[in-house]
Amino acid sequence: DGDGGSAPPAPFDLDPVEEDRVRTFLSAFDVASKTDDISRILDKHPDTVRAHFEDLVPTVVTYEQFWQRYYYRCDEGRVRVQWDEEAERAREARRKAVEDGIAGVKSLFGGAVKA
C-alpha cells in the first residue's frame, strides 16, 4: 500500500529468519519510487516479466504485490548474502561430517588410528 503501515503477512512455509527478511524488505519497499525502473524492466523483458505481469496483475495479485515479489526475489545483494550463508552452512555440515567420520573410525579401531 506504500503508506508506511504494517507490512502484509509474509508468504507461508518460511523459516523464521527468511520470514524476518521478507517482513523487513516489505516494510521498506516503496513501489512508487520504482516507476522508472519498472518501465525499463517491462520494456527490456517483454516475453518474461511483462508477460507474467500482464497475466497476473490485477486478477491474481495487485500491482504492488507483483513488484514486491519481483524485487525481493531479484535483489542481488540479498541473494548474494543468502547464498553466502547457505555456503557457510554447507561447509560447516561437511566439516562436522568429516569430524564425525574420523571419530567413528577412531572408535572402530580404538587408538590404532591417528588422524
C-alpha positions as CSV (number, residue, x, y, z in Angstrom):
1,D,0.0,0.0,0.0
2,G,3.1,2.3,0.3
3,D,1.6,4.3,3.2
4,G,4.2,3.1,5.7
5,G,1.6,0.9,7.5
6,S,2.3,-2.6,8.7
7,A,3.7,-5.0,6.2
8,P,1.4,-7.6,4.8
9,P,1.8,-11.1,6.1
10,A,4.9,-12.9,4.8
11,P,4.4,-15.9,2.5
12,F,3.8,-19.2,4.2
13,D,6.3,-22.0,4.8
14,L,9.2,-19.7,5.6
15,D,11.7,-20.3,8.3
16,P,11.8,-17.6,10.9
17,V,15.0,-16.0,9.5
18,E,13.6,-15.8,6.0
19,E,10.2,-14.6,7.3
20,D,12.0,-11.7,9.1
21,R,13.9,-10.8,5.9
22,V,10.7,-10.7,3.9
23,R,8.9,-8.5,6.5
24,T,11.9,-6.2,6.7
25,F,12.0,-5.9,2.9
26,L,8.3,-5.3,2.6
27,S,8.3,-2.6,5.3
28,A,10.9,-0.6,3.4
29,F,9.6,-1.3,-0.1
30,D,8.1,1.7,-2.0
31,V,6.7,0.8,-5.4
32,A,6.1,4.4,-6.3
33,S,9.9,5.1,-6.2
34,K,10.4,2.3,-8.7
35,T,8.2,3.6,-11.5
36,D,11.0,4.4,-14.0
37,D,12.9,1.2,-13.2
38,I,9.6,-0.8,-13.6
39,S,9.1,0.7,-17.1
40,R,12.6,-0.2,-18.1
41,I,12.2,-3.8,-16.8
42,L,8.9,-4.3,-18.7
43,D,10.4,-2.9,-21.9
44,K,13.6,-5.0,-21.5
45,H,11.8,-8.3,-20.8
46,P,8.6,-8.4,-22.9
47,D,8.5,-12.2,-23.2
48,T,9.1,-12.9,-19.5
49,V,8.5,-10.2,-16.9
50,R,5.9,-8.3,-19.0
51,A,4.1,-11.5,-20.0
52,H,3.9,-12.6,-16.3
53,F,2.8,-9.1,-15.3
54,E,0.0,-9.0,-17.8
55,D,-1.1,-12.5,-16.8
56,L,-1.2,-11.9,-13.1
57,V,-2.0,-8.2,-12.5
58,P,-4.6,-7.4,-11.3
59,T,-6.6,-10.7,-11.4
60,V,-4.2,-12.8,-9.3
61,V,-2.0,-10.2,-7.4
62,T,-2.0,-6.5,-7.1
63,Y,0.4,-4.2,-8.9
64,E,2.3,-3.6,-5.7
65,Q,2.4,-7.4,-4.7
66,F,3.8,-8.3,-8.1
67,W,6.6,-5.8,-7.8
68,Q,7.3,-6.6,-4.2
69,R,7.8,-10.2,-5.1
70,Y,9.8,-9.3,-8.2
71,Y,12.2,-7.0,-6.3
72,Y,12.5,-9.3,-3.3
73,R,13.4,-12.3,-5.5
74,C,15.7,-10.4,-7.8
75,D,17.6,-8.3,-5.2
76,E,21.2,-9.2,-6.0
77,G,22.6,-8.1,-2.6
78,R,20.0,-10.1,-0.7
79,V,20.5,-13.2,-2.9
80,R,24.3,-13.0,-2.6
81,V,24.1,-12.8,1.3
82,Q,21.7,-15.7,1.3
83,W,23.9,-17.8,-0.9
84,D,27.0,-17.0,1.3
85,E,25.0,-18.0,4.4
86,E,23.9,-21.3,2.7
87,A,27.5,-22.0,1.5
88,E,28.8,-21.4,5.1
89,R,26.1,-23.8,6.5
90,A,27.2,-26.4,3.9
91,R,30.9,-26.0,4.8
92,E,30.0,-26.4,8.4
93,A,27.9,-29.5,7.7
94,R,30.8,-31.0,5.7
95,R,33.3,-30.2,8.4
96,K,31.1,-31.9,11.0
97,A,30.6,-34.9,8.8
98,V,34.3,-35.3,8.4
99,E,34.9,-35.0,12.1
100,D,32.1,-37.5,12.8
101,G,33.6,-39.9,10.3
102,I,37.1,-39.6,11.9
103,A,35.6,-40.1,15.3
104,G,33.7,-43.2,14.0
105,V,36.9,-44.7,12.5
106,K,38.8,-44.0,15.8
107,S,36.1,-45.6,17.7
108,L,36.0,-48.6,15.5
109,F,39.8,-49.2,15.6
110,G,40.5,-47.8,19.0
111,G,43.7,-46.0,19.4
112,A,45.4,-47.7,16.5
113,V,44.4,-44.9,14.1
114,K,46.0,-41.5,14.3
115,A,44.1,-38.7,12.5
